[in-house]
Amino acid sequence: MNYLLDHGFRVLGQDISIAEFAGQVFALAVVFLAQRRTLWTWPVQVGATVLLFAVYASAHLGGLAARQVAILAISVYGWWAWTRRQDPVFGVVVRQGRLAERLAMVGAFVAGTTVMALVLDALNASWAPWPDAAIFVGTLVAFAAQGAGLVEFWLVWLVVDAIGVPLQISSGLYFSAAVYLVFAGLVVHGWWSWNRSAKRVAARSGVMAASS
């Protein structure tokens, strides 16, 4: 791993390690695969997690590094959950979250960010504890909702992107910041795709309920 961190190339005068480049490419692939609701989303995510943990740890971003460990655990859950949500017509079944689920997502994000920021600050594990914590918690909320097949997870990713771009730039991770911008475009398309699929599933469920 040290080789991947110490070697790389320069783009527009900025150094990009092999680990950062490969990790972010894998992360982009995860968003692309998630749009299509394929089980390959999760093993590719595992590869991105390992690489980006090393990148963020070397940049002294404790929250972002710890996030990768949590993502690894959630990826296992997501993989298992998606295998149970397979449909012969729609693939992995997705739906819009109920009001209680949406409120729970917001509450978890706000409370989790506050607690995580205080922990990072107390441990001196990050030079930017609040945005670092928001990205950490937002990612966990997004992946948990993704595993549950909730369309709203894409909106959580938009919030994470909005926080992540300036943090990455301030950390000197310019390639990662550019990738976050690409994420935003993919996230918008993913939300549209999942929302359309959720409406189709709901319509079919309504027809089946009416016929029974």
C-alpha positions in Angstrom: 0.0 0.0 0.0 2.9 2.4 0.7 3.9 2.0 -2.9 0.5 3.0 -4.1 0.5 6.1 -1.8 4.1 7.2 -2.7 3.8 6.8 -6.5 1.5 8.4 -8.9 1.5 11.2 -11.5 0.9 14.9 -11.9 -2.2 16.5 -13.4 -2.3 20.3 -13.8 0.6 20.6 -11.4 -1.0 18.5 -8.7 0.3 15.1 -7.4 -2.1 12.2 -7.5 -1.2 9.0 -5.9 -2.1 5.7 -7.5 -4.1 4.8 -4.4 -6.2 8.0 -4.6 -6.7 7.6 -8.4 -7.7 4.0 -8.2 -9.9 4.5 -5.1 -11.8 7.3 -6.6 -12.3 5.5 -9.9 -13.7 2.5 -7.9 -15.9 4.9 -6.0 -17.2 6.4 -9.3 -17.9 2.9 -10.5 -19.9 2.2 -7.4 -22.3 5.1 -8.1 -22.6 4.0 -11.7 -23.4 0.4 -10.7 -25.8 1.6 -8.0 -27.8 3.4 -10.6 -28.3 0.1 -12.3 -29.1 -1.7 -9.0 -26.6 -4.5 -9.6 -25.0 -6.6 -6.9 -21.6 -5.7 -8.2 -22.1 -2.4 -6.5 -20.9 -3.9 -3.2 -17.7 -5.8 -4.0 -16.5 -2.8 -6.0 -17.2 -0.7 -2.9 -15.0 -2.9 -0.8 -12.1 -2.3 -3.1 -12.7 1.5 -3.0 -12.9 1.3 0.8 -9.5 -0.3 1.3 -7.7 2.2 -1.0 -9.4 5.4 0.3 -8.8 4.4 3.9 -5.1 4.6 3.2 -5.4 7.9 1.3 -7.4 9.7 4.0 -5.3 8.3 6.8 -2.2 9.6 5.2 -3.9 13.1 4.8 -4.7 13.2 8.5 -8.5 13.1 7.9 -9.5 10.9 10.7 -13.3 11.1 10.0 -12.9 10.2 6.4 -10.5 7.4 7.2 -12.8 5.9 9.9 -15.7 6.3 7.5 -14.1 3.6 5.2 -14.1 1.1 8.1 -17.8 1.7 8.7 -18.6 1.6 5.0 -17.0 -1.8 4.8 -19.4 -3.2 7.4 -22.4 -1.5 5.7 -21.3 -2.9 2.4 -21.6 -6.4 3.8 -25.1 -5.6 5.0 -26.0 -4.0 1.6 -24.8 -7.0 -0.3 -26.9 -9.3 1.9 -30.0 -7.0 1.7 -29.9 -6.6 -2.0 -29.7 -10.4 -2.5 -33.0 -10.5 -0.6 -34.7 -7.8 -2.7 -34.3 -9.3 -6.1 -37.3 -9.1 -8.5 -37.4 -10.9 -11.9 -38.8 -7.8 -13.5 -37.3 -4.8 -11.7 -34.1 -6.3 -10.4 -33.3 -4.9 -6.9 -36.6 -3.5 -5.7 -36.4 0.2 -4.5 -39.0 2.4 -3.0 -39.6 5.9 -1.6 -39.1 6.2 2.1 -42.0 6.8 4.5 -42.1 10.0 6.5 -40.9 8.3 9.6 -37.9 6.9 7.7 -37.0 10.3 6.3 -37.2 12.0 9.7 -35.0 9.2 11.1 -32.4 9.8 8.4 -32.4 13.6 9.1 -32.2 13.0 12.9 -29.4 10.4 12.5 -27.4 12.9 10.3 -27.7 15.8 12.7 -27.2 13.9 15.9 -24.4 11.7 14.5 -22.5 14.7 13.0 -22.6 16.5 16.3 -21.3 13.5 18.3 -18.7 12.6 15.7 -17.4 16.2 15.4 -16.9 16.4 19.2 -15.1 13.1 19.2 -12.8 14.1 16.4 -12.0 17.4 18.0 -11.3 15.8 21.4 -9.0 13.3 19.9 -7.4 15.9 17.6 -8.0 13.4 14.8 -9.0 16.0 12.2 -8.1 19.6 11.4 -11.7 20.1 10.1 -13.9 18.1 12.6 -17.4 19.4 11.6 -17.3 18.9 7.8 -15.2 15.7 8.3 -17.9 14.4 10.7 -20.8 15.4 8.4 -19.2 13.5 5.5 -18.6 10.5 7.8 -22.2 10.4 9.2 -23.8 11.3 5.9 -22.0 8.5 4.1 -23.2 6.0 6.7 -26.8 7.2 6.5 -26.7 7.1 2.7 -25.2 3.6 2.5 -27.7 2.3 5.1 -30.6 3.8 3.1 -29.1 2.4 -0.1 -29.0 -1.0 1.4 -32.6 -0.7 2.4 -33.5 0.3 -1.2 -34.7 3.9 -0.3 -34.7 6.4 -3.1 -33.8 9.2 -0.7 -30.2 8.0 -0.2 -29.3 9.8 -3.4 -30.3 13.1 -1.8 -28.1 12.4 1.2 -25.2 11.9 -1.2 -25.9 15.4 -2.7 -25.4 16.9 0.8 -22.2 14.9 1.3 -20.9 16.1 -2.1 -21.6 19.7 -1.2 -19.6 19.4 2.0 -16.9 17.2 0.5 -15.7 19.3 -2.4 -14.4 22.3 -0.4 -12.9 19.9 2.3 -11.1 17.9 -0.4 -9.7 21.1 -2.0 -8.6 22.4 1.4 -6.8 19.1 2.0 -4.9 19.3 -1.3 -6.8 16.3 -2.7 -7.7 18.0 -5.9 -8.4 14.9 -7.9 -10.8 13.7 -5.2 -12.5 17.0 -5.3 -13.0 16.7 -9.0 -14.4 13.3 -8.6 -16.9 14.6 -6.0 -18.2 17.0 -8.7 -18.6 14.1 -11.1 -20.4 12.3 -8.3 -23.0 15.1 -8.1 -24.0 14.6 -11.7 -24.2 10.8 -11.3 -26.2 11.2 -8.1 -28.8 13.4 -9.8 -29.2 10.9 -12.6 -29.3 8.0 -10.0 -32.1 9.7 -8.0 -34.1 10.1 -11.2 -33.6 6.5 -12.2 -34.4 5.0 -8.8 -37.4 7.3 -8.4 -38.8 6.2 -11.7 -38.3 2.5 -10.8 -39.9 3.0 -7.4 -43.0 4.5 -9.0 -43.2 1.5 -11.4 -42.9 -0.9 -8.5 -45.6 1.0 -6.5 -47.9 1.0 -9.5 -47.5 -2.7 -10.1 -48.1 -3.4 -6.4 -51.3 -1.2 -6.5 -52.6 -3.2 -9.5 -51.9 -6.5 -7.9 -53.6 -5.3 -4.7 -56.6 -4.2 -6.6 -56.9 -7.4 -8.5 -56.7 -9.5 -5.3 
